[in-house]
Amino acid sequence: MMSSEFNKYQQLRRRSLILGVSKSLFTFLVCGKLYYLQILNKSKYGKLSDLNRTKVKILYPERGKIFDLYNKPIASNRLDFQLNIFREKKKLIKKYISTLANVISFSQRDLEDLEKNIAQKNLSDFIVIKKNLTWKELEVFELISNKFPFLFITKEKVRNYDNNQIFSHVLGYVGYKQDVEEEKLNNLKFGIAGIEKIFDTTLLGSDGWIKLETNSKGKIKKEINKKLAIPGKNIRTNLITDIQEKAFNLLSGISGAAVMMDCETGGVNCMVSTPSFDNNEFSNGVTNERWKQLIEDEKDPLLNRCIAGLYSPGSTYKILTALYALEIIGFDHNKIYFCPGFVEFGNRKFHCWKKNGHGNVNLFDAIKKSCDCYFYNLAKEVDIDSLSRFSKKFSLGMFTGIDIPNEHIGIMPDKKWKLKNRGEKWQGGETLNTVIGQGFTLSTPLQITLMTGRVATGKNIKPSILKTKNIFFEDLPFSDKNLDFIRRSMYSVVNDYDGTANSSKLRNQYKMAGKTGTSQVRRISKEERESGVLKNEELQYKLRDHSIFTCYAPYDKPKFALTVIAEHMGSGSKVAAPIAKNIMELALKKFI
């Protein structure tokens, strides 16, 4: 009996011992694990826990606004509602998109952008699934948002252009860069062209961040901490919206350009290039199909003709030839040449635009009536190297220094240029073509405007888009007497009954001085002259002359210099001059 009870007691003791050891061992393991997690790896697992609870979003800065001279916004920002998901839940994206397809429209471009956003590695815990949500898409999603945990709407400020065609070339546009140094800025838009590009550092601002607390269902509960983004600075330009709109409307349906400059400040008040493009389309992300369509368009809508379109200045250049003759050669402006309609030089005939000629003319009349033969005769006394150096003082063949990217320099030829680019020596007949603004000479509308402004004022004007203060321009080293002669000649072009632009004289109290030009794009053969030169409208579009007119007003106190070029539209007096007249009348009426 005693033995049986003792055995039970021993058995109970062994079980108690085993149980106690097991419990002790389990307690030791638990305590060890807790020590490992909470003491040895406190930093590591604390961070992981915090990451599960908190999310970080990069805050992109609001881009600075761009204003015209009278503080009208020409580039501002709008609200963009975007659909986002937490980066850790990216496996749900395909499922969610498939489910939301009837509610939210996902274009091929949206899907391509989404792939890029998923692949990007940056500091943000957010992936943008869809940008530019419509109000209807927002309303419907809000009703069903509880079915899509980890999806939510954010608001961003994105670039917007109200006058999206009118200012496109001069403003440029914003877009994403492929070589951003900081990965966190992959979704930040930078200036890509125009004013947006040249003043990008000023307009950009600096980024910030926000730390958010979320629950297990992916709902944002509260803000924990944040560093506010610093908005970009606003800039004020010399552009004038009303003049820009007027010029754009007058050039509608024409490939061409209009550039107006303030003669007192050098401020560019108007810079229109047509045809244009929608810079909102670029800022929102132009499709590959649309990009291909634009670059293959024969009318080249992406080209800013004001600073990159190259044209023979035609007869507008005669004002420089005349000033050169007076200043450098000491030419007598009363000297008369007879114009029978052509001048023989070597074995060639150089023809005047007026078939039967102008008869006896002096330099004043030669400018007023735009007599080619007078300048052909004058050219026999001209040294091309000297003329080229002189012309560069008026910006031809030189960068103007305008504060906008991608300006072209043009060509002001001389003997060295010809030898380098054509491998040939300069021929005397080429000087005859040069003095009337033809031959190798190529200029931009901005260069021609600057030339006119410098002649009008006698000042070394510098053009600028950005509004600046304390402007001072030095006098050009030319006599007032000779400059005044050129100005009076330009006055007669517009205001005398036999001036080539008389039909475009102003209808108000102000007087305008100007010069017409016709830029030939083809050579007229001897056979065609004998059989009768074809009229502009009888030619194929691409073979028609460019219409050019440059001017300034008021005549007695120059305020605005303006150049209009209408491609393949014929003589300067028929198309460019009437357009310039309407632009100038508006400018004088409202802004002087």
C-alpha positions as CSV (number, residue, x, y, z in Angstrom):
1,M,0.0,0.0,0.0
2,M,2.7,2.3,1.1
3,S,4.8,1.4,-2.0
4,S,1.9,2.1,-4.3
5,E,1.4,5.6,-2.8
6,F,5.1,6.3,-2.9
7,N,5.2,5.4,-6.6
8,K,2.3,7.8,-7.3
9,Y,4.1,10.5,-5.4
10,Q,7.3,10.0,-7.4
11,Q,5.4,10.0,-10.6
12,L,3.7,13.3,-9.7
13,R,7.0,14.8,-8.7
14,R,8.6,13.9,-12.0
15,R,5.6,15.3,-13.9
16,S,5.7,18.5,-11.9
17,L,9.5,18.8,-12.5
18,I,9.0,18.3,-16.3
19,L,6.2,20.7,-16.3
20,G,8.2,23.3,-14.3
21,V,11.3,22.8,-16.5
22,S,9.1,23.2,-19.6
23,K,7.4,26.3,-18.4
24,S,10.8,27.7,-17.3
25,L,12.3,26.9,-20.7
26,F,9.3,28.5,-22.5
27,T,9.4,31.5,-20.3
28,F,13.2,31.8,-21.0
29,L,12.6,31.5,-24.7
30,V,9.8,34.2,-24.6
31,C,11.9,36.5,-22.5
32,G,14.9,35.9,-24.8
33,K,12.8,36.7,-27.9
34,L,11.4,39.8,-26.2
35,Y,14.9,40.9,-25.3
36,Y,16.1,40.2,-28.8
37,L,13.2,42.2,-30.4
38,Q,12.8,45.0,-27.9
39,I,16.4,45.5,-26.7
40,L,18.8,44.2,-29.2
41,N,16.8,45.1,-32.3
42,K,14.7,47.9,-30.9
43,S,15.9,50.4,-33.6
44,K,15.2,48.0,-36.5
45,Y,11.8,46.8,-35.6
46,G,10.8,50.2,-34.3
47,K,11.4,51.6,-37.7
48,L,9.4,48.8,-39.4
49,S,6.5,49.4,-37.0
50,D,6.6,53.1,-37.7
51,L,6.7,52.5,-41.4
52,N,3.6,50.4,-41.2
53,R,1.9,53.1,-39.3
54,T,3.2,56.2,-41.1
55,K,3.5,57.3,-44.7
56,V,5.6,60.0,-46.3
57,K,4.5,62.1,-49.3
58,I,6.7,64.5,-51.2
59,L,5.2,68.0,-51.5
60,Y,6.0,69.6,-54.8
61,P,6.2,73.4,-54.9
62,E,3.7,75.6,-56.7
63,R,5.4,77.0,-59.7
64,G,5.7,80.8,-59.8
65,K,3.3,82.7,-62.0
66,I,4.2,84.7,-65.1
67,F,2.6,88.1,-65.7
68,D,2.5,90.4,-68.6
69,L,3.6,94.1,-68.3
70,Y,0.3,95.1,-66.9
71,N,0.2,92.2,-64.3
72,K,-2.2,90.0,-66.3
73,P,-1.4,86.4,-65.6
74,I,-0.2,84.6,-68.7
75,A,1.0,81.4,-67.0
76,S,-0.7,80.3,-63.7
77,N,-1.6,77.1,-61.9
78,R,-4.7,75.0,-61.5
79,L,-5.8,72.2,-59.2
80,D,-5.1,68.7,-60.4
81,F,-6.9,65.9,-58.6
82,Q,-4.9,62.7,-58.7
83,L,-5.7,59.1,-57.7
84,N,-2.9,57.5,-55.5
85,I,-2.1,54.2,-53.8
86,F,0.4,53.3,-51.2
87,R,3.6,51.9,-52.8
88,E,3.5,48.8,-50.6
89,K,0.1,47.9,-52.1
90,K,1.2,48.1,-55.7
91,K,0.2,44.5,-56.3
92,L,-3.4,45.7,-56.1
93,I,-3.1,48.2,-58.9
94,K,-4.1,45.9,-61.8
95,K,-7.1,44.6,-59.9
96,Y,-8.2,48.1,-59.0
97,I,-7.8,49.5,-62.5
98,S,-9.8,46.7,-63.9
99,T,-12.6,47.3,-61.4
100,L,-12.6,51.1,-61.9
101,A,-12.5,51.0,-65.7
102,N,-16.2,51.8,-65.9
103,V,-15.8,54.8,-63.5
104,I,-12.4,56.3,-64.5
105,S,-11.0,56.6,-68.0
106,F,-7.5,55.2,-68.3
107,S,-5.8,56.2,-71.6
108,Q,-2.8,54.4,-73.0
109,R,-0.7,57.4,-71.9
110,D,-2.0,57.1,-68.3
111,L,-1.0,53.4,-68.3
112,E,2.5,54.2,-69.6
113,D,2.9,56.9,-67.0
114,L,1.8,54.5,-64.3
115,E,4.4,52.0,-65.3
116,K,7.1,54.6,-64.9
117,N,5.7,55.7,-61.5
118,I,5.8,52.1,-60.3
119,A,9.3,51.6,-61.5
120,Q,10.6,54.8,-59.9
121,K,12.4,54.5,-56.6
122,N,12.0,57.7,-54.5
123,L,11.2,58.7,-50.9
124,S,7.5,58.9,-51.4
125,D,5.2,56.1,-50.2
126,F,2.7,57.2,-52.8
127,I,2.3,56.0,-56.4
128,V,0.2,58.2,-58.7
129,I,-2.2,56.0,-60.7
130,K,-4.1,58.6,-62.6
131,K,-3.8,62.4,-63.0
132,N,-6.2,65.0,-64.2
133,L,-9.4,63.4,-62.8
134,T,-12.6,65.1,-64.0
135,W,-15.2,66.3,-61.6
136,K,-17.5,63.5,-62.7
137,E,-14.8,60.9,-62.0
138,L,-14.2,62.4,-58.6
139,E,-17.9,62.4,-57.7
140,V,-18.4,58.7,-58.6
141,F,-15.2,57.6,-56.9
142,E,-16.1,59.3,-53.6
143,L,-19.3,57.3,-53.6
144,I,-17.5,54.0,-53.9
145,S,-14.2,54.8,-52.3
146,N,-14.9,52.5,-49.3
147,K,-14.6,49.5,-51.6
148,F,-11.0,50.5,-52.5
149,P,-8.9,50.5,-49.4
150,F,-5.4,52.1,-49.9
151,L,-6.7,54.3,-52.7
152,F,-7.2,58.0,-52.1
153,I,-7.3,61.4,-53.8
154,T,-4.7,64.1,-53.6
155,K,-4.6,67.7,-54.9
156,E,-1.6,69.1,-56.7
157,K,-1.0,72.5,-58.3
158,V,0.0,72.1,-62.0
159,R,0.9,74.6,-64.7
160,N,-1.9,76.1,-66.7
161,Y,-2.0,78.5,-69.7
162,D,-5.2,80.4,-70.3
163,N,-4.0,81.8,-73.7
164,N,-2.7,78.4,-74.7
165,Q,-2.0,79.1,-78.4
166,I,-1.3,82.8,-78.3
167,F,1.8,82.7,-76.0
168,S,3.0,79.2,-76.7
169,H,6.3,79.9,-78.4
170,V,7.5,82.7,-76.0
171,L,6.2,81.0,-72.8
172,G,7.3,77.5,-73.7
173,Y,6.0,74.7,-71.4
174,V,7.0,72.5,-68.5
175,G,7.6,68.7,-68.4
176,Y,9.5,65.9,-66.8
177,K,13.2,65.5,-67.0
178,Q,14.9,62.2,-67.6
179,D,18.1,63.1,-65.8
180,V,16.9,64.5,-62.5
181,E,19.7,64.2,-59.9
182,E,17.4,63.8,-56.9
183,E,15.1,60.8,-57.3
184,K,12.4,62.3,-55.1
185,L,11.8,64.9,-57.8
186,N,11.0,62.5,-60.6
187,N,7.4,63.7,-60.6
188,L,8.3,67.4,-60.5
189,K,7.9,69.4,-63.7
190,F,10.7,71.7,-64.9
191,G,10.8,74.3,-67.6
192,I,11.5,72.7,-71.0
193,A,11.2,75.6,-73.5
194,G,10.8,79.4,-73.7
195,I,10.5,81.6,-70.6
196,E,9.7,78.5,-68.6
197,K,13.1,77.2,-69.3
198,I,15.3,80.3,-69.1
199,F,13.8,81.4,-65.8
200,D,13.2,77.9,-64.4
201,T,15.4,78.4,-61.3
202,T,13.3,81.4,-60.3
203,L,10.0,79.9,-61.0
204,L,10.6,76.4,-59.6
205,G,10.6,76.8,-55.8
206,S,11.7,74.0,-53.5
207,D,10.1,70.8,-52.4
208,G,8.8,69.7,-48.9
209,W,7.3,66.6,-47.3
210,I,4.5,65.5,-45.1
211,K,4.4,62.5,-42.7
212,L,1.0,60.9,-42.2
213,E,-0.5,58.4,-39.8
214,T,-2.6,55.6,-41.3
215,N,-4.7,52.7,-39.8
216,S,-4.6,49.1,-40.8
217,K,-7.2,49.7,-43.6
218,G,-5.0,52.3,-45.3
219,K,-7.1,55.3,-44.1
220,I,-5.2,58.5,-43.3
221,K,-5.9,59.5,-39.7
222,K,-3.8,62.6,-39.1
223,E,-0.7,64.6,-40.0
224,I,2.3,63.8,-37.8
225,N,4.9,66.3,-39.2
226,K,5.6,68.2,-42.3
227,K,8.0,70.6,-44.1
228,L,6.1,72.9,-46.3
229,A,7.2,73.3,-50.0
230,I,8.4,76.8,-50.9
231,P,6.5,78.2,-53.9
232,G,8.5,79.6,-56.9
233,K,8.8,83.3,-57.4
234,N,6.5,85.2,-59.7
235,I,8.0,87.0,-62.7
236,R,6.8,90.0,-64.7
237,T,7.5,90.3,-68.4
238,N,7.4,93.1,-70.9
239,L,4.8,91.2,-73.0
240,I,1.4,92.9,-73.4
241,T,-1.5,90.5,-73.7
242,D,-3.8,92.8,-75.8
243,I,-1.1,93.3,-78.4
244,Q,-0.2,89.7,-78.4
245,E,-3.8,88.6,-79.0
246,K,-4.2,91.2,-81.8
247,A,-1.1,90.1,-83.6
248,F,-2.1,86.4,-83.2
249,N,-5.6,87.0,-84.6
250,L,-4.3,89.0,-87.6
251,L,-1.8,86.3,-88.5
252,S,-4.5,83.6,-88.2
253,G,-4.1,81.2,-91.2
254,I,-0.7,82.6,-92.1
255,S,2.7,81.2,-91.4
256,G,4.6,84.1,-90.0
257,A,5.7,86.2,-87.1
258,A,5.2,89.6,-85.4
259,V,7.7,91.1,-83.0
260,M,7.1,94.5,-81.2
261,M,9.7,96.1,-79.0
262,D,9.6,99.2,-76.7
263,C,12.2,101.6,-78.1
264,E,12.7,103.2,-74.7
265,T,13.3,100.1,-72.6
266,G,14.1,97.3,-75.1
267,G,11.2,95.3,-73.6
268,V,9.6,92.9,-76.0
269,N,5.9,93.7,-75.9
270,C,4.8,91.1,-78.5
271,M,6.3,87.9,-79.8
272,V,3.9,85.9,-81.9
273,S,4.7,83.0,-84.2
274,T,2.1,81.2,-86.3
275,P,1.0,78.5,-86.7
276,S,1.1,77.8,-83.0
277,F,0.6,74.8,-80.7
278,D,-1.2,74.1,-77.4
279,N,1.4,74.3,-74.6
280,N,-1.2,72.9,-72.1
281,E,-1.1,69.7,-74.2
282,F,2.7,69.6,-73.7
283,S,2.6,70.4,-70.0
284,N,0.0,67.6,-69.4
285,G,2.1,65.1,-71.5
286,V,1.8,65.1,-75.2
287,T,1.2,61.7,-76.8
288,N,3.7,60.1,-79.2
289,E,1.1,60.2,-82.0
290,R,0.5,64.0,-81.4
291,W,4.3,64.7,-81.2
292,K,4.9,62.9,-84.5
293,Q,2.0,64.8,-86.1
294,L,3.5,68.1,-85.0
295,I,7.1,67.5,-86.0
296,E,6.0,66.1,-89.4
297,D,3.7,69.1,-90.1
298,E,5.1,71.1,-93.1
299,K,4.1,74.4,-91.5
300,D,6.4,73.6,-88.6
301,P,4.1,74.8,-85.7
302,L,6.8,74.1,-83.1
303,L,9.3,76.6,-84.6
304,N,9.5,80.0,-82.9
305,R,9.8,82.1,-86.1
306,C,10.5,85.3,-84.1
307,I,13.9,84.1,-83.0
308,A,14.6,81.0,-85.1
309,G,12.9,81.7,-88.4
310,L,15.5,82.8,-90.9
311,Y,14.5,85.1,-93.8
312,S,16.2,87.3,-96.3
313,P,15.4,90.8,-95.0
314,G,14.6,92.0,-98.5
315,S,14.2,95.7,-99.0
316,T,14.0,96.4,-95.3
317,Y,17.8,96.1,-95.3
318,K,18.1,99.0,-97.7
319,I,17.9,101.4,-94.7
320,L,21.2,99.9,-93.4
321,T,22.8,100.0,-96.9
322,A,21.8,103.7,-97.2
323,L,23.1,104.6,-93.7
324,Y,26.3,102.7,-94.4
325,A,26.8,104.7,-97.6
326,L,26.3,108.0,-95.8
327,E,28.4,107.1,-92.7
328,I,31.3,105.0,-94.1
329,I,31.6,106.0,-97.8
330,G,30.6,109.6,-97.4
331,F,28.0,109.1,-100.1
332,D,26.1,112.2,-101.4
333,H,22.4,111.5,-100.9
334,N,21.5,113.9,-103.7
335,K,23.3,111.8,-106.3
336,I,21.0,110.7,-109.0
337,Y,20.9,107.3,-110.8
338,F,18.7,106.4,-113.6
339,C,16.6,103.3,-113.2
340,P,15.5,101.7,-116.5
341,G,14.3,98.6,-114.7
342,F,17.6,96.8,-114.6
343,V,21.4,97.3,-114.2
344,E,24.0,95.4,-116.1
345,F,27.0,94.1,-114.1
346,G,29.5,91.8,-115.7
347,N,27.6,89.4,-117.9
348,R,24.4,89.6,-115.9
349,K,21.3,91.9,-115.6
350,F,20.1,92.8,-112.1
351,H,16.5,93.7,-112.3
352,C,14.4,96.2,-110.3
353,W,11.1,95.0,-108.8
354,K,9.4,97.6,-111.1
355,K,9.7,96.3,-114.6
356,N,9.8,99.6,-116.4
357,G,12.0,101.3,-113.8
358,H,11.7,104.4,-111.6
359,G,13.5,106.9,-113.9
360,N,15.8,109.4,-112.2
361,V,15.9,108.9,-108.4
362,N,18.1,110.1,-105.5
363,L,18.8,108.2,-102.3
364,F,15.7,109.6,-100.5
365,D,13.4,108.5,-103.4
366,A,15.2,105.2,-103.7
367,I,14.2,104.3,-100.1
368,K,10.7,105.7,-100.5
369,K,10.0,103.8,-103.7
370,S,12.3,100.9,-102.9
371,C,14.2,101.2,-106.1
372,D,16.5,98.2,-106.5
373,C,18.6,99.7,-109.4
374,Y,19.7,102.7,-107.3
375,F,21.2,100.3,-104.7
376,Y,22.7,98.2,-107.4
377,N,24.6,101.2,-108.6
378,L,25.5,102.2,-105.0
379,A,26.8,98.6,-104.4
380,K,29.7,99.2,-106.8
381,E,31.2,101.5,-104.2
382,V,30.6,99.0,-101.3
383,D,33.2,96.8,-99.7
384,I,31.3,93.7,-98.5
385,D,33.5,93.1,-95.4
386,S,33.0,96.7,-94.3
387,L,29.2,96.5,-94.9
388,S,29.1,93.3,-92.9
389,R,30.9,94.8,-89.9
390,F,28.6,97.8,-90.0
391,S,25.5,95.7,-90.2
392,K,26.4,93.7,-87.1
393,K,26.2,96.9,-85.1
394,F,22.5,96.7,-85.8
395,S,22.3,93.0,-84.8
396,L,22.3,91.4,-88.2
397,G,24.4,88.3,-88.2
398,M,24.7,88.6,-84.4
399,F,22.8,87.1,-81.4
400,T,20.6,89.8,-80.0
401,G,21.0,88.6,-76.4
402,I,17.3,88.1,-75.9
403,D,16.5,86.3,-72.7
404,I,14.8,83.3,-74.3
405,P,16.5,80.1,-75.5
406,N,17.2,78.8,-79.0
407,E,17.8,82.0,-80.8
408,H,19.4,81.6,-84.2
409,I,22.2,84.0,-85.3
410,G,21.3,84.3,-89.0
411,I,23.9,85.2,-91.7
412,M,25.6,88.5,-92.5
413,P,28.0,87.4,-95.2
414,D,31.5,88.6,-96.0
415,K,34.4,87.2,-98.0
416,K,35.6,85.0,-95.1
417,W,32.1,83.5,-94.6
418,K,31.8,82.7,-98.3
419,L,35.2,81.0,-98.4
420,K,34.5,79.0,-95.3
421,N,31.0,77.9,-96.1
422,R,31.0,77.7,-99.9
423,G,34.7,77.2,-100.6
424,E,34.6,80.0,-103.1
425,K,35.8,83.6,-103.4
426,W,33.4,86.5,-103.1
427,Q,32.0,87.8,-106.4
428,G,31.1,91.4,-107.1
429,G,27.6,90.5,-108.2
430,E,26.9,89.0,-104.8
431,T,27.4,92.5,-103.3
432,L,24.6,93.8,-105.5
433,N,22.2,91.1,-104.1
434,T,23.4,91.8,-100.5
435,V,22.7,95.5,-100.5
436,I,19.0,94.9,-101.3
437,G,18.7,92.2,-98.5
438,Q,18.9,89.2,-100.8
439,G,21.7,86.7,-101.5
440,F,23.2,84.9,-98.5
441,T,21.8,87.4,-95.9
442,L,19.4,85.8,-93.4
443,S,17.8,87.5,-90.4
444,T,15.2,86.7,-87.8
445,P,12.1,89.0,-87.2
446,L,13.6,90.0,-83.9
447,Q,16.9,91.1,-85.5
448,I,15.0,93.2,-88.0
449,T,12.9,94.8,-85.2
450,L,16.1,95.6,-83.3
451,M,17.7,97.1,-86.4
452,T,14.6,99.3,-86.8
453,G,14.6,100.3,-83.1
454,R,18.3,101.3,-83.2
455,V,17.8,103.4,-86.3
456,A,14.8,105.0,-84.8
457,T,16.5,106.0,-81.5
458,G,20.2,106.1,-82.3
459,K,20.6,104.0,-79.2
460,N,22.3,100.6,-78.7
461,I,19.0,99.0,-77.6
462,K,19.1,95.5,-76.0
463,P,15.9,93.4,-76.2
464,S,14.5,91.7,-73.1
465,I,11.5,89.6,-72.1
466,L,11.8,90.1,-68.4
467,K,10.8,93.4,-67.0
468,T,13.8,95.2,-65.5
469,K,14.5,98.6,-63.9
470,N,17.2,101.3,-64.4
471,I,17.7,100.8,-68.1
472,F,20.3,102.8,-70.0
473,F,21.4,102.4,-73.6
474,E,24.5,104.0,-75.0
475,D,24.4,106.2,-78.2
476,L,25.4,104.5,-81.4
477,P,28.5,106.1,-83.0
478,F,26.7,107.6,-86.0
479,S,25.8,111.1,-86.8
480,D,22.3,112.4,-86.0
481,K,22.2,114.0,-89.5
482,N,22.6,110.7,-91.3
483,L,20.2,108.9,-88.9
484,D,17.6,111.6,-89.4
485,F,17.9,111.3,-93.1
486,I,17.1,107.6,-92.9
487,R,14.2,108.3,-90.5
488,R,12.7,110.9,-92.9
489,S,13.1,108.5,-95.8
490,M,11.2,105.8,-93.8
491,Y,8.5,108.4,-92.9
492,S,8.0,109.0,-96.6
493,V,7.6,105.3,-97.3
494,V,4.4,105.4,-95.2
495,N,3.1,108.9,-95.5
496,D,3.9,110.2,-99.0
497,Y,1.4,109.3,-101.7
498,D,4.1,107.5,-103.8
499,G,5.6,105.6,-100.8
500,T,5.4,101.8,-101.0
501,A,3.4,101.6,-97.8
502,N,1.2,104.7,-98.2
503,S,-2.0,102.6,-98.0
504,S,-1.0,101.5,-94.5
505,K,-0.4,105.0,-93.0
506,L,-2.0,105.4,-89.5
507,R,-5.5,106.8,-89.1
508,N,-4.9,108.6,-85.9
509,Q,-2.9,111.7,-84.7
510,Y,0.4,109.7,-84.7
511,K,2.7,109.2,-87.6
512,M,4.5,106.0,-88.4
513,A,7.8,105.4,-90.3
514,G,8.6,102.1,-92.0
515,K,10.1,100.1,-94.8
516,T,8.5,97.4,-96.9
517,G,10.3,94.3,-98.0
518,T,9.7,91.4,-100.3
519,S,11.9,88.4,-99.6
520,Q,12.4,86.2,-102.7
521,V,12.6,82.5,-102.1
522,R,13.4,81.6,-105.8
523,R,15.6,82.8,-108.6
524,I,13.8,84.2,-111.6
525,S,15.3,82.8,-114.8
526,K,16.2,84.8,-117.9
527,E,13.6,82.8,-119.9
528,E,10.9,83.7,-117.4
529,R,11.7,87.4,-117.5
530,E,11.5,87.3,-121.3
531,S,8.2,85.5,-121.3
532,G,6.8,87.4,-118.4
533,V,7.4,86.9,-114.7
534,L,4.7,84.9,-113.0
535,K,2.6,86.6,-110.4
536,N,2.9,85.5,-106.8
537,E,-0.6,83.9,-106.8
538,E,0.3,81.9,-110.0
539,L,3.2,80.1,-108.2
540,Q,3.2,77.1,-106.0
541,Y,2.8,78.2,-102.3
542,K,6.4,77.3,-101.4
543,L,7.8,79.4,-104.3
544,R,5.9,82.6,-103.4
545,D,7.8,85.6,-101.9
546,H,7.7,86.4,-98.2
547,S,5.9,89.7,-97.2
548,I,7.9,91.8,-94.8
549,F,7.3,95.2,-93.1
550,T,9.2,96.9,-90.4
551,C,8.3,100.2,-88.7
552,Y,8.3,102.4,-85.7
553,A,6.0,105.0,-84.1
554,P,5.4,107.7,-83.2
555,Y,7.8,109.2,-85.7
556,D,8.8,112.2,-83.7
557,K,9.3,110.2,-80.4
558,P,9.8,106.5,-81.1
559,K,8.0,104.2,-78.6
560,F,7.3,101.0,-80.5
561,A,9.4,99.2,-83.2
562,L,7.5,96.4,-85.0
563,T,8.3,93.8,-87.7
564,V,5.7,91.5,-89.4
565,I,6.7,88.7,-91.7
566,A,4.0,86.7,-93.6
567,E,5.5,83.7,-95.4
568,H,4.7,83.2,-99.1
569,M,2.2,86.1,-99.1
570,G,3.8,88.4,-101.7
571,S,4.9,92.0,-101.4
572,G,5.4,93.7,-98.0
573,S,2.9,96.4,-98.9
574,K,0.0,94.1,-99.5
575,V,0.0,91.8,-96.5
576,A,2.6,92.5,-93.8
577,A,2.2,96.3,-93.8
578,P,-1.6,96.3,-93.2
579,I,-1.2,93.8,-90.4
580,A,1.6,95.9,-88.8
581,K,-0.7,99.0,-89.2
582,N,-3.5,97.4,-87.2
583,I,-1.1,96.2,-84.5
584,M,0.6,99.6,-84.2
585,E,-2.7,101.5,-84.0
586,L,-3.8,99.3,-81.1
587,A,-0.5,99.8,-79.3
588,L,-0.6,103.6,-79.8
589,K,-4.2,103.9,-78.7
590,K,-4.0,101.9,-75.5
591,F,-0.4,101.9,-74.3
592,I,1.2,105.2,-75.0
